[in-house]
């Protein structure tokens, strides 16, 4: 089982979808740049559960039209969007009502230069100071019961399932003592 954990910033820039003919990404400064004369954007797709979220970014350069933040469904249906005409910290608050996969979108409305730095998508309704995305994936082994069945990973409690086995003369039985495990019976076909 793989378990993925991340910090408060859910926006992983390394997984952003964008057209490199329109946008450039500087990973050292975490800044996205476009100087196109048409509406362009970049986004990540995230599975979300119901709750309050906020998308924020620092608009560092803006000429021409407006910067835009938006959220759309995976089917590209607009959920919420907001446009901005000034540089500085901009944000979009949204309450997710339905579990699903959504596109978290940043971009420019139509003309000119748009530079955006440190995009962050997080739980809550107010933007907090920027923190980079921190994703870790761990592979963990789940506990098993000796007899089959299921085990709760958190509590360690489980359900044991016994199997009925009809024995005949084709089997040999051995009684053994195996410290520290104790005494037992072994059956060999």
N, C-alpha and C positions, 0 to 999 in steps of 0.2 A: 504494500500500500504506500503510495506517495502522498505526503502531506506538505502543502505549500503554505508558507506564512509570509506575511509582509508587514511593514510598518504602517504608519497612518496614511501615507501617500499611495493610492491605488493605481496611479498613472505610470505605467512602465513605458518610458520613451523608446526602449529598445524593441518594443512590440507595436509601435505606432505604424499605422497604414497611411501612406501618403504618396504623392506623385513627385519623384525627385526632379522632374522637369520644372516643377513649380515651387517646391520647398527645399530648403537645405537645413540640415540639423548639425549643430556644433555640440558634440557630446561634452567637450571640456567646459563650456560655459552653460550647457543645457539650454541653448537658445535656438528657436525655430525662426527661419527667415524666408520671406517671399517678397518679390517686387513685381508680381504679375499684374496684368491689367484685366483680370477676371476673378470671379469668386473661386477661391481655393481653400482647402482645409486639410487637416490631418486628424487622425482619431485613433483611439484604442477601443477594442470591444471587451466588455467586462460582464460577467454574470453577477447580477445584483439581487439582493433580497430587499423586501420593503423596509423603508426607513428614510431618514433625511440625509442628503448628501450636498456637498458644495464643491464646485469646480472653480479654480482660481488660477490666474497667471499674471505675470508682470508684463504689460505691454511696454516695450522699450523704444519702439519707433513706430510712427503711424503717419503716413502721408496719403492723401486722397480720401478714400472712403473710410469704412469702419472695421474694427476688429469684431469678431463674433465668437460667442460661446454657445454651444447647443448640445442637446441630448436627443438622440433618436433611438427608435427600436432597431433590432437587428434587421427588420424588414424595411428600414429607412423611413419610418413614419415619425414625423416631428413630435416630440413630447414637450420640449420647452427650449427657447432660445432667447438670446439677449445680445444686442449690439452696443458697441462702445466707440466714442469719438475722441477719447483722450488717452494719453499715455499714463502709466501708473498701474497699480494693482486693480484688477477687475475680477468680478466673481459672479457666479450664477448659482443660486440655491434651488434645490429641487427635492420634492418628497416623492420617492418611488412607492407606488401603491401595489405594483404587481411584480412578482419574482420573474426574472428573465434576463436575457442578454441585451445590453444596450451599447450604443456607440457614444463615446464621450468625445465631443468634437470641438476643435479650436480652429480658427481661420480668419480670413478676410472676406468682407462682403462683396466687393467688386473691383476696385481699382487702387493701384499704388502699393506702397511699401507697408508691410506689417511685420514687426519683429515681436516675438513672444518668448519670455524666459521663465523657467521654473514652473511648468504646468503642474498642478496638483489637484487630485480628486480624492476627497476624504469624506468620512462620516461626519455629520453635524450640519449646522445651518450657518456658521460663521467661519470664514477662512482663518486658518491659524498660520503661524510662521512656517515658511517652506522647509520641508525635509525631503531629501531624495527618496526615490522608490527603493525599498530594500526587500527584495524577494529571496526567500530561501526555500529549497525543496528538500525534504528529508524522506528517505525510504525507511519505513518501520515495519518490523515483523509483528504480526498480530498473534496473540496467544492462542493456543489450541487446546482442546480438551483431550485427555488420554483416550476417551471413548468416542470421539467425534462430537458433534453438536456445535454449540455456539458459545462464545465468550464475549462479554462486554469489555471493550478495550479500556474504558475509564475505571470501572469498578473491579474488573477481574472476575466477576461472577458469571457463571454460565449455566448451560443446560447440558447435562450428560445424556447421551443416547446409548443405550445398550443394544446389543445385537444378539438375536437368538441363533444359536449354532447347534445343530444336531450332530452328535458324535457317534462314530461307529468304530469298528476294529481297524480302520485305516489310520488311526491317530495314535500317537505315543504321548504319554504324560510324564512330566518330570516335576518333582517337588524340589525347590531350591531355597537357599538362604543367600541373600546378596546384600551384605551391609553396604551402605547405610539404608538401603531401600527396603529391607525386611524380607519376609518369606513370601513365596508365591508358587504358582503352578504354571508350567509352560506346556503348551500343546503343540505338537509338530505333526504335520500330515505326511 
